[in-house]
Amino acid sequence: IDTTQLNASFATTTANMFSKNPKLKTLNFGNYIFKTEKVTNMHEMFADTGLERIPLEYSLDTKNVVDMSGMFARSRQLNDISFVSHFNLDSAEDLSYMFYGVNGANYLNMGAAFGTKLKKVKKLDYIFATDQENRVKGIEVNNYISGYGFTWDTSKVVSYEGMFSGRTGYEGCGPNGPQSIP
């Protein structure tokens, strides 16, 4: 889908905007036309699509988004989630089910996606869980400081229910590849 002429600058929600479209494989956001600076709700925006990747060069403006729950849920072919390292999560409160059922690669690299950006997040329920046979062996994050461990600020999180549910054969989440799971 070519969204280079789409003007969403007035919108406060893009919930379910592209969802339930299994034939959707790629997106072209353009350099500036797809404006989302007023959006506060991106719930299931790309859920249940056939997306394989989202181009890094076109990042969504997420600075005001509070609800990203299920944003990429059940987009089973998504094999590169490093684009989320460009997200501004300063307002985000609900990331539950965000990558639920994403199984497009053996290892998913989030880049520097979360780290200290999670200051307001309250819900991480089922964020990396799956309801089908798991292909993902590990999730790589680049927010690690030697001697201090992970730098994910989860001080406001009240619920982690089922965070990795269904991830059988999962080797872990950590810097530069999977780490041991206790």
SULTA-V318022 format. One record per pair of residues at least 24 apart in sequence whose ideal C-beta (glycine too) atoms are under 10 Angstrom apart, sorted by the first residue. I is the first residue (numbers start at 1). J is the second residue. Records with the same first field share a line. If there is no record, write none. Layout:
BEGIN
I = J + J
END
This chain:
BEGIN
1 = 25 + 26 + 27 + 28 + 29 + 49 + 51
2 = 26 + 27 + 28 + 29 + 30
3 = 27 + 28 + 29 + 30 + 33 + 34 + 58
4 = 28 + 29 + 30 + 31 + 32 + 33 + 34 + 58
5 = 30 + 33 + 34
6 = 30 + 33 + 34 + 35
7 = 33 + 34 + 35
8 = 33 + 34 + 35 + 36 + 37 + 38 + 39 + 60 + 61
9 = 33 + 34 + 35 + 36 + 37 + 38 + 39 + 61
10 = 35 + 38
11 = 35 + 36 + 37 + 38 + 39 + 40 + 41
12 = 36 + 38 + 39 + 40 + 41 + 64
13 = 38 + 39 + 40 + 41 + 42 + 43 + 45 + 65 + 67
14 = 39 + 40 + 41 + 42 + 43 + 44 + 45 + 46 + 60 + 65 + 71
15 = 39 + 40 + 41 + 42 + 43 + 44 + 45 + 47 + 67 + 69 + 70 + 71
16 = 41 + 42 + 43 + 44 + 45 + 46 + 47 + 48 + 70
17 = 42 + 43 + 44 + 45 + 46 + 47
18 = 44 + 45 + 46 + 47 + 48 + 49 + 51 + 75
19 = 43 + 44 + 45 + 46 + 47 + 48 + 49 + 70 + 71 + 72 + 73 + 74 + 75
20 = 44 + 47 + 48 + 49 + 74
21 = 46 + 47 + 48 + 49 + 50 + 51 + 75
22 = 48 + 49 + 50 + 51 + 74 + 75 + 76 + 77
23 = 49 + 50
24 = 48 + 49 + 50 + 51 + 52 + 75
25 = 49 + 50 + 51 + 52 + 53 + 77
26 = 50 + 51 + 52 + 53 + 54 + 55
27 = 51 + 53 + 54 + 55 + 58
28 = 55 + 57 + 58
29 = 54 + 55 + 57 + 58 + 59 + 60
30 = 57 + 58
31 = 57 + 58
32 = 58
33 = 58
34 = 58 + 60 + 61
35 = 60 + 61
36 = 60 + 61 + 62 + 63 + 64 + 65
37 = 61 + 62 + 63 + 64 + 65
38 = 64 + 65
39 = 63 + 64 + 65 + 66 + 67
40 = 64 + 65 + 66 + 67 + 91
41 = 65 + 66 + 67 + 68 + 69 + 94
42 = 66 + 67 + 68 + 69 + 70 + 71 + 72 + 87 + 92 + 98
43 = 67 + 68 + 69 + 70 + 71 + 73 + 94 + 96 + 97 + 98
44 = 68 + 69 + 70 + 71 + 72 + 73 + 74 + 75 + 97 + 98
45 = 70 + 71 + 72 + 73
46 = 70 + 71 + 72 + 73 + 74 + 75 + 78
47 = 71 + 72 + 73 + 74 + 75 + 97 + 98 + 100 + 101
48 = 72 + 73 + 74 + 75 + 76 + 101
49 = 73 + 74 + 75 + 76 + 77 + 78
50 = 75 + 76 + 77 + 78
51 = 75 + 76 + 77 + 78 + 79 + 80 + 102 + 104
52 = 76 + 77 + 78 + 79 + 80 + 104 + 105
53 = 77 + 78 + 79 + 80 + 81 + 82 + 83 + 104
54 = 78 + 80 + 81 + 82 + 83 + 84 + 86
55 = 80 + 83
56 = 80 + 82 + 83 + 84 + 85 + 86 + 111
57 = 83 + 86
58 = 83 + 86
59 = 83 + 84 + 85 + 86 + 87 + 88
60 = 84 + 86 + 87 + 88
61 = 86 + 87 + 88
62 = 86 + 87 + 88 + 89 + 90 + 91 + 92
63 = 87 + 88 + 89 + 90 + 91 + 92
64 = 88 + 90 + 91 + 92
65 = 89 + 90 + 91 + 92 + 93 + 94
66 = 91 + 92 + 93 + 94 + 120 + 122
67 = 91 + 92 + 93 + 94 + 95 + 96 + 123
68 = 92 + 93 + 94 + 95 + 96 + 97 + 98 + 121 + 127
69 = 93 + 94 + 95 + 96 + 97 + 98 + 100 + 123 + 125 + 126 + 127
70 = 94 + 95 + 96 + 97 + 98 + 99 + 100 + 101 + 126 + 127
71 = 95 + 97 + 98 + 99 + 100
72 = 97 + 98 + 99 + 100 + 101 + 102
73 = 97 + 98 + 99 + 100 + 101 + 102 + 126 + 127 + 129 + 131
74 = 99 + 100 + 101 + 102 + 103 + 130 + 131 + 132
75 = 99 + 100 + 101 + 102 + 103 + 104
76 = 101 + 102 + 103 + 104 + 130 + 132 + 135
77 = 102 + 103 + 104 + 105
78 = 102 + 103 + 104 + 105 + 108
79 = 103 + 104 + 105 + 106 + 107 + 108 + 135
80 = 104 + 105 + 108 + 109 + 111
81 = 105 + 108 + 109 + 110 + 111 + 113 + 139 + 140
82 = 108 + 109 + 110 + 111 + 112 + 113 + 140 + 142
83 = 110 + 111 + 113
84 = 108 + 109 + 110 + 111 + 112 + 113 + 114 + 117
85 = 109 + 110 + 111 + 112 + 113 + 114 + 115 + 117 + 141 + 142 + 143
86 = 111 + 112 + 113
87 = 113 + 114 + 117
88 = 117
89 = 113 + 114 + 115 + 116 + 117 + 118 + 119 + 120 + 121
90 = 117 + 118 + 119 + 120
91 = 119 + 120 + 121
92 = 117 + 118 + 119 + 120 + 121 + 122 + 123
93 = 118 + 120 + 121 + 122 + 123 + 156 + 157
94 = 120 + 121 + 122 + 123 + 124 + 125 + 159
95 = 121 + 122 + 123 + 124 + 125 + 126 + 127 + 157
96 = 121 + 122 + 123 + 124 + 125 + 126 + 127 + 129 + 159 + 160 + 161 + 162 + 163
97 = 123 + 124 + 125 + 126 + 127 + 128 + 129 + 162
98 = 123 + 124 + 125 + 126 + 127 + 128
99 = 126 + 127 + 128 + 129 + 130 + 136 + 139
100 = 125 + 126 + 127 + 128 + 129 + 130 + 131 + 162 + 165 + 166
101 = 126 + 128 + 129 + 130 + 131 + 132 + 134 + 166
102 = 128 + 129 + 130 + 135 + 136 + 139
103 = 130 + 132 + 133 + 134 + 135 + 136 + 167
104 = 135 + 136
105 = 135 + 136 + 137
106 = 134 + 135 + 136 + 137 + 138 + 169 + 171
107 = 135 + 136 + 137 + 138 + 139 + 140 + 171 + 177 + 178
108 = 135 + 136 + 137 + 138 + 139 + 140 + 141 + 173
109 = 138 + 139 + 140 + 141 + 142 + 176 + 177
110 = 139 + 140 + 141 + 142 + 143 + 173
111 = 140 + 141 + 142 + 143
112 = 141 + 142 + 143 + 144 + 151
113 = 139 + 141 + 142 + 143 + 152
114 = 141 + 142 + 143 + 150 + 151 + 152 + 153 + 154
115 = 141 + 142 + 143 + 144 + 145 + 150 + 151 + 152 + 153
116 = 143 + 151 + 152 + 153
117 = 143 + 151 + 152 + 153
118 = 143 + 151 + 152 + 153 + 154 + 155 + 156 + 157
119 = 153 + 154 + 155 + 156
120 = 153 + 155 + 156 + 157
121 = 152 + 153 + 154 + 155 + 156 + 157 + 158
122 = 154 + 156 + 157 + 158 + 159
123 = 156 + 157 + 158 + 159 + 160 + 161
124 = 152 + 154 + 157 + 158 + 159 + 160 + 161 + 162 + 163
125 = 157 + 158 + 159 + 160 + 161 + 162 + 163 + 165
126 = 159 + 160 + 161 + 162 + 163 + 164 + 165 + 166
127 = 160 + 162 + 163 + 164
128 = 162 + 163 + 164 + 165 + 166 + 167 + 170 + 173
129 = 161 + 162 + 163 + 164 + 165 + 166 + 167
130 = 164 + 165 + 166 + 167 + 168 + 170
131 = 165 + 166
132 = 166
133 = 166 + 168 + 169
134 = 164 + 166 + 167 + 168 + 169 + 170
135 = 167 + 169
136 = 164 + 167 + 169 + 170 + 171 + 173 + 178
137 = 167 + 169 + 170 + 171 + 172 + 177 + 178
138 = 167 + 169 + 170 + 171 + 172 + 173 + 174 + 177 + 178 + 179 + 181
139 = 164 + 167 + 170 + 171 + 172 + 173 + 174 + 177 + 178
140 = 172 + 173 + 174 + 175 + 176 + 177 + 178 + 179
141 = 173 + 174 + 175 + 176 + 177 + 179
142 = 175 + 176
143 = 174 + 175
144 = 174 + 175 + 176 + 179
145 = 175
146 = 175
149 = 174 + 175 + 179
150 = 174 + 175 + 179
151 = 175
END
